[in-house]
C-alpha cells in the first residue's frame, strides 16, 4: 500500500474513532439531560403536593447537569409520599426501575435509585431522603430545629428550595467533621463563612471557641483542615450534652444500638452467588459484571468454599458417612454458613447498596452433599431450611438451537461428548456475558429492593 493509501486508511480510522467519540459524548449529554429532567420533575411533584423539603446537595452544575446523588432534607412523615412521586417520575421518563434502600419502607425509606439498563452500563440517579433520625454527628444532631430548616428555604435554584444552613451543614461542616477534607482540593469548593446566619449557626452548635477555630481554618484553605474534624465532633457533642442531657442519652442509644441493628438486619448488603457449570468459571465475566454497575452498587468477591476445603471434601466423598457423622457435618455447615453470611459477607453499606459476589455457591452443599460428608437425606433438608443462602445467578442458559459453543482448549479434556462430560454439563449451553450476569443481579435486586417489591418494569410499560 502506498503512503497515500496508508494516509487515507488512517484518516478513515480517525474519522470512525471521532464519530464513535462524538456518539459517546452525545450519549453522555443525553444522560445528563435525563437526570436534570428527572430531578426537576421530582421537585415539581413535591412542590405541587405542598410537601416541605430542602435540597442539601447535588445541584452543582445545574441547569446543565446534576450530581449522581440528590440529597433531600425531608420530614419522615412525608418520606413515603416522596417515594411514590419518585416512582411516578421514573415511570413517566422511561427509567427501567426504582430501587429502594430502607429500614422500613413505610416508616423510614432512605435511599432511592432510579436505574436504566443500557448496553454499556447501568445508568442511575440516587435520591437520598435525609430525615430527622439520619443526620447526626455522634449523638448531636446537625440541626437544632429540623422542621425550621425544612420548611424555611432561603432561595430557589430552579424548582428546588434550598436552605443555606442545611446546605452548609451537609456539604461543608459534615464533610470536615468526618475528615473528608481531600474533596475540597479535588471536587468541592470550600466556602468561606461570610454569612452572619452561618456564623451564628456555628456558634450555636460548636460554641464560640470552636466556631472561631473553624472559621480561621477555612480562611487558611483546605490544607489547614486535616485534623480538625475530631475536635469539632467532640465540641458539638459536649455542647449538646450540657443543653439536652436526656436527649443526648437517647441519641447515643439510637445511633449506636438501635440504628445499627435496624440497618444491619433490614438494609445491609445483598449476597449473590454466580453459579457456573463445573469447569466453566469465567473471571473476565465477573469483572465485566462488576464494571457494569458504574459505581451505583459497590461489590466485592468471596470464594466459597475455599479450594483446599473443596479438594479435601471431594476426596473424602467416596466413603458413605454414618448417621452421627452426617448430622454432625450438617451442624458444622449450618454454623459455618451462618457465621460467614451474617458475620463476614452480609456487609453493612455506608452509602450505597452493596453486595458480595460468591464465585461458586454455598448451595453446592445441597447439590453435592456427599462432598461435604452428608447423603442428601433429612439432614440436608434441615440444613436447607435453616441456613442463610445467597441469591443465585445462573451464569449460563440453554442453547435452544442445539449448537455446541466452542470450548477453551485448557478446559477440554477430550473430544466429542467427552468434552461435555468433563465439564459436567449434559445439555448444550451458552455462558452469559458479564453484562447479562449484571442484569440478572439487577432483576434480583428489583425483587428485593424495588419500591413496589414486584418484578421489574419492562420498557413497553415505561413508554405507554
C-alpha positions in Angstrom: 0.0 0.0 0.0 1.3 3.4 -0.9 2.0 6.1 1.7 -1.1 7.9 0.2 -3.1 4.8 0.7 -1.9 4.5 4.3 -2.8 8.1 5.0 -6.3 7.6 3.6 -6.7 4.4 5.7 -5.5 6.2 8.8 -7.9 9.1 8.1 -10.8 6.7 7.8 -9.9 5.1 11.1 -9.5 8.5 12.7 -12.9 9.6 11.4 -14.5 6.4 12.7 -13.0 7.0 16.1 -14.1 10.6 16.2 -17.6 9.5 15.2 -17.6 6.9 17.9 -16.3 9.5 20.5 -18.9 12.0 19.3 -21.6 9.4 19.7 -20.4 8.6 23.2 -20.3 12.3 24.2 -23.8 12.8 22.8 -25.0 9.8 24.9 -23.3 11.3 28.0 -25.0 14.6 27.3 -28.4 12.9 26.8 -27.9 11.1 30.1 -27.2 14.4 31.9 -30.3 15.9 30.3 -32.3 12.9 31.6 -31.0 13.3 35.1 -31.9 17.0 35.0 -35.4 16.4 33.7 -35.9 13.7 36.4 -34.8 15.8 39.3 -36.9 18.8 38.0 -40.0 16.6 37.6 -39.4 15.2 41.1 -39.1 18.7 42.6 -42.2 19.9 40.7 -44.2 16.9 42.0 -43.2 17.7 45.6 -43.9 21.4 45.1 -47.4 20.8 43.7 -48.2 18.5 46.6 -47.0 21.2 49.0 -44.5 18.8 50.6 -41.9 20.7 52.7 -38.3 19.7 51.8 -34.9 21.3 51.2 -32.1 20.3 48.8 -28.8 19.9 50.6 -26.5 19.0 47.8 -26.4 17.6 44.2 -27.2 20.8 42.3 -23.6 21.7 41.4 -23.6 22.3 37.6 -27.4 22.9 37.4 -29.1 23.5 35.0 -26.7 21.7 32.7 -26.3 18.8 35.0 -26.9 17.5 38.5 -24.9 15.2 40.7 -25.4 11.4 40.8 -27.0 11.9 44.2 -29.6 14.4 45.2 -29.7 15.0 49.0 -33.2 15.9 50.1 -33.9 17.0 53.7 -37.5 15.9 54.4 -39.6 15.0 57.3 -40.2 11.3 58.0 -44.0 11.8 57.7 -43.5 12.9 54.0 -40.8 10.5 53.0 -43.2 7.7 51.9 -45.1 10.1 49.7 -41.8 11.4 48.2 -41.0 7.8 47.4 -44.2 7.4 45.4 -43.5 10.5 43.4 -40.1 9.2 42.6 -41.7 6.1 41.3 -44.2 8.0 39.2 -41.5 10.2 37.7 -39.4 7.2 36.9 -42.2 5.6 35.0 -43.0 8.7 33.1 -39.4 9.4 32.0 -38.5 5.9 31.0 -36.3 4.6 33.8 -36.4 0.8 34.0 -36.9 0.6 37.7 -36.8 2.3 41.1 -34.8 0.5 43.8 -35.1 1.4 47.4 -32.8 1.1 50.3 -34.8 1.3 53.5 -35.0 0.2 57.1 -38.8 0.2 56.9 -40.4 1.1 53.5 -43.5 2.6 55.2 -41.7 4.4 58.0 -38.1 5.1 57.1 -37.3 4.9 53.4 -33.8 6.1 53.0 -32.2 6.0 49.5 -33.9 5.8 46.1 -32.1 4.6 43.0 -33.6 5.2 39.6 -31.9 2.7 37.2 -31.8 2.3 33.5 -30.2 -0.7 31.7 -28.1 0.3 28.8 -25.7 -1.7 26.6 -22.5 -0.1 28.0 -23.5 0.1 31.7 -26.1 0.9 34.3 -27.3 4.5 34.3 -28.6 5.7 37.6 -29.7 8.6 39.8 -29.7 8.5 43.5 -32.1 10.4 45.8 -31.2 10.4 49.4 -34.1 11.1 51.8 -32.4 12.7 54.8 -34.8 12.6 57.8 -34.8 13.5 61.4 -33.2 10.3 62.5 -30.4 10.1 60.0 -28.3 13.3 60.3 -26.2 13.0 63.5 -22.7 13.7 64.4 -22.2 11.2 67.2 -25.2 11.9 69.4 -25.6 15.5 68.4 -28.0 16.4 65.6 -26.8 18.9 62.9 -29.9 20.9 63.2 -31.3 22.3 66.4 -34.6 22.8 64.7 -35.0 20.3 62.0 -38.5 21.4 61.0 -37.5 25.0 60.6 -34.7 24.1 58.2 -37.1 22.0 56.1 -39.9 24.5 55.9 -38.0 27.7 55.5 -35.9 27.7 52.3 -33.7 30.8 51.8 -33.8 30.7 48.0 -34.7 28.6 45.0 -32.4 27.1 42.4 -34.9 26.4 39.5 -37.7 24.5 41.2 -35.5 23.4 44.1 -35.9 25.0 47.5 -32.5 25.4 49.3 -31.7 26.2 52.9 -28.3 27.9 53.2 -27.8 26.4 56.7 -28.9 23.0 55.6 -26.6 23.1 52.6 -23.7 24.3 54.7 -24.1 21.6 57.3 -24.3 18.8 54.8 -21.8 20.0 52.1 -19.2 21.7 54.3 -19.3 21.0 58.1 -20.3 17.4 57.9 -17.5 16.5 55.4 -14.9 18.3 57.6 -16.1 16.6 60.8 -15.9 13.2 59.1 -12.4 14.0 57.7 -13.4 14.1 54.0 -11.1 17.2 53.5 -9.4 15.9 50.4 -12.7 16.5 48.5 -12.2 20.3 49.0 -9.0 20.0 46.9 -10.4 17.9 44.1 -14.2 18.0 43.8 -15.9 20.5 46.2 -15.4 24.2 46.7 -14.5 25.2 50.3 -16.9 28.1 51.2 -15.7 30.9 53.4 -18.0 31.8 56.4 -19.2 35.3 55.4 -22.9 35.0 56.0 -24.0 36.1 59.5 -26.6 33.3 59.7 -24.0 30.6 59.0 -21.7 32.2 61.6 -24.5 32.2 64.2 -25.3 28.6 63.4 -21.6 27.6 64.0 -21.6 29.4 67.3 -24.8 27.8 68.4 -23.8 24.1 67.8 -20.0 24.4 68.4 -19.6 27.2 70.9 -17.7 30.4 70.3 -14.2 28.9 70.7 -14.6 26.1 68.1 -16.7 28.2 65.8 -13.9 30.8 65.5 -11.4 28.0 65.1 -13.4 26.6 62.2 -13.7 30.0 60.5 -10.0 30.6 60.9 -9.0 27.2 59.5 -11.3 27.7 56.5 -9.7 31.0 55.7 -6.3 29.3 55.6 -7.6 26.9 52.9 -8.1 23.2 52.5 -4.5 22.5 53.7 -5.4 23.6 57.2 -8.4 21.3 57.6 -6.9 17.9 58.3 -7.1 17.0 62.0 -9.8 19.5 62.9 -12.7 17.1 62.5 -12.4 15.2 65.8 -12.2 18.4 67.8 -15.3 19.7 66.1 -17.2 16.5 66.8 -16.3 16.5 70.5 -17.2 20.2 70.8 -20.6 19.6 69.2 -21.4 16.6 71.4 -20.2 18.2 74.6 -22.4 21.3 74.0 -25.4 19.2 73.1 -24.9 17.0 76.2 -24.9 20.1 78.5 -28.0 21.6 77.0 -30.0 18.3 76.4 -28.7 15.5 78.6 -31.7 13.2 78.3 -32.0 13.7 74.6 -28.2 13.1 74.3 -28.5 9.8 76.2 -31.4 8.6 74.0 -29.5 9.7 70.8 -26.4 7.6 71.9 -28.7 4.5 72.3 -30.4 5.2 69.0 -27.3 5.9 66.9 -25.0 3.2 68.5 -27.5 0.4 69.1 -31.0 0.7 67.5 -30.0 2.3 64.2 -27.0 -0.1 63.6 -29.2 -3.1 64.3 -32.0 -1.9 62.1 -29.6 -1.1 59.3 -27.8 -4.4 59.6 -31.0 -6.5 59.8 -33.1 -4.8 57.3 -30.9 -2.9 54.9 -27.4 -4.4 54.8 -25.7 -5.9 51.8 -27.0 -8.5 49.4 -25.1 -11.7 48.8 -25.1 -13.2 45.3 -23.7 -16.5 44.2 -22.8 -16.7 40.5 -23.1 -20.4 39.5 -21.1 -21.8 36.6 -21.2 -25.2 35.1 -18.3 -27.1 36.6 -15.0 -26.2 35.0 -16.5 -23.2 33.2 -15.7 -20.4 35.6 -15.2 -17.1 33.8 -13.3 -14.5 35.8 -13.5 -12.0 33.0 -17.3 -12.1 33.0 -17.3 -11.3 36.7 -15.0 -8.3 36.1 -17.4 -7.1 33.4 -20.4 -7.6 35.6 -18.9 -5.5 38.4 -17.9 -2.7 36.0 -21.4 -2.6 34.5 -22.8 -1.1 37.7 -20.7 2.0 37.2 -20.4 2.8 40.9 -24.0 2.6 41.8 -23.5 -0.6 43.8 -20.2 -1.4 45.5 -19.3 -5.1 45.4 -16.6 -7.4 46.5 -15.9 -11.1 45.8 -15.7 -14.1 48.1 -14.6 -17.6 47.1 -16.8 -20.3 48.5 -15.8 -22.8 49.5 -12.1 -22.5 49.7 -10.1 -24.6 47.2 -8.4 -26.7 49.8 -11.6 -27.5 51.6 -13.3 -28.4 48.3 -10.5 -30.8 47.3 -10.5 -32.4 50.8 -14.2 -32.8 50.9 -14.3 -34.2 47.3 -11.5 -36.7 48.2 -13.4 -37.9 51.2 -16.7 -38.2 49.3 -16.1 -41.9 48.5 -16.9 -43.3 51.9 -20.5 -43.1 53.0 -20.7 -41.3 56.4 -22.5 -42.8 59.3 -25.7 -41.3 60.8 -24.0 -39.4 63.6 -21.3 -38.0 61.3 -23.9 -36.9 58.7 -25.7 -34.8 61.3 -22.5 -33.5 62.8 -21.4 -32.4 59.4 -24.8 -30.7 58.8 -24.5 -28.9 62.1 -20.9 -27.8 61.3 -22.0 -26.4 57.9 -25.0 -24.6 59.4 -22.7 -22.8 61.8 -20.2 -22.1 59.1 -22.8 -20.8 56.6 -24.5 -18.6 59.2 -21.3 -17.1 60.6 -19.8 -16.3 57.2 -23.1 -14.9 55.8 -24.0 -12.7 58.8 -20.6 -12.1 60.2 -18.4 -11.6 57.1 -20.3 -11.4 53.8 -23.6 -9.7 54.5 -21.9 -6.3 54.9 -23.5 -3.1 56.2 -23.3 -0.5 53.5 -22.1 3.1 54.2 -23.8 5.0 51.5 -24.9 2.6 48.7 -26.5 -0.8 48.2 -23.5 -3.1 48.4 -23.3 -6.8 47.6 -20.9 -9.7 47.7 -20.4 -12.0 44.7 -19.6 -15.6 45.6 -17.6 -17.2 42.9 -19.3 -20.5 43.4 -22.3 -21.1 45.6 -22.8 -22.4 49.1 -25.8 -24.2 47.8 -23.3 -26.7 46.4 -23.6 -28.2 49.8 -27.1 -29.2 48.9 -26.5 -30.2 45.3 -23.5 -32.4 46.1 -23.9 -33.5 49.8 -21.5 -36.4 49.5 -18.7 -33.9 49.0 -19.5 -32.4 52.4 -20.0 -35.5 54.4 -23.8 -35.9 54.0 -26.0 -38.1 52.0 -28.8 -35.8 50.9 -31.4 -37.1 53.5 -33.1 -35.4 56.3 -30.0 -33.6 57.5 -29.7 -31.8 54.1 -33.4 -30.8 54.1 -32.9 -29.5 57.7 -29.8 -27.5 56.5 -31.6 -26.1 53.5 -34.4 -24.7 55.7 -32.2 -23.2 58.5 -29.1 -21.9 56.8 -29.0 -18.4 55.1 -28.5 -18.7 51.4 -27.3 -16.1 48.8 -29.3 -15.2 45.7 -28.1 -17.5 43.0 -27.5 -16.2 39.5 -27.1 -19.0 36.9 -24.3 -17.9 34.6 -25.5 -19.8 31.6 -28.6 -20.6 29.6 -29.6 -23.5 27.4 -28.7 -23.3 23.7 -32.1 -23.8 22.1 -30.6 -24.3 18.6 -28.6 -27.2 19.9 -25.3 -25.8 18.6 -22.5 -26.5 20.9 -20.4 -23.5 21.7 -16.6 -23.6 21.4 -14.8 -24.9 24.5 -11.5 -23.4 25.6 -8.6 -25.8 24.9 -7.5 -25.5 28.5 -10.9 -26.7 29.7 -11.4 -29.5 27.2 -10.2 -32.9 28.2 -11.0 -34.9 25.2 -13.1 -34.8 22.1 -16.8 -35.1 21.2 -19.1 -36.0 24.1 -16.2 -36.5 26.4 -15.7 -32.7 26.5 -19.2 -32.2 27.8 -18.8 -34.9 30.3 -15.6 -33.4 31.5 -17.2 -30.1 32.3 -20.2 -31.7 33.9 -22.9 -30.4 31.5 -25.4 -32.7 30.0 -27.0 -30.3 27.6 -25.5 -27.7 25.2 -25.4 -24.3 26.8 -24.3 -20.7 26.3 -22.4 -18.8 29.0 -23.8 -15.4 30.0 -21.7 -12.4 29.4 -20.7 -10.1 32.3 -23.5 -7.6 31.2 -26.1 -10.4 31.2 -24.9 -11.5 34.7 -25.2 -8.0 35.9 -28.7 -7.6 34.6 -29.7 -10.9 36.3 -28.4 -9.4 39.5 -30.5 -6.2 38.9 -33.6 -8.3 38.4 -33.0 -9.9 41.8 -32.4 -6.6 43.4 -35.6 -5.3 41.9 -37.4 -8.2 43.5 -35.9 -7.3 46.9 -35.3 -3.6 46.8 -37.9 -2.3 44.3 -40.3 0.3 45.6 -43.3 -2.0 44.9 -41.5 -5.2 45.7 -42.6 -6.6 42.4 -41.0 -7.8 39.2 -39.1 -5.1 37.2 -41.0 -3.0 34.7 -40.5 -3.7 31.1 -39.6 -1.0 28.6 -43.0 -1.3 27.0 -44.6 -0.4 30.3 -42.5 2.7 30.7 -43.3 4.1 27.3 -47.1 3.5 27.4 
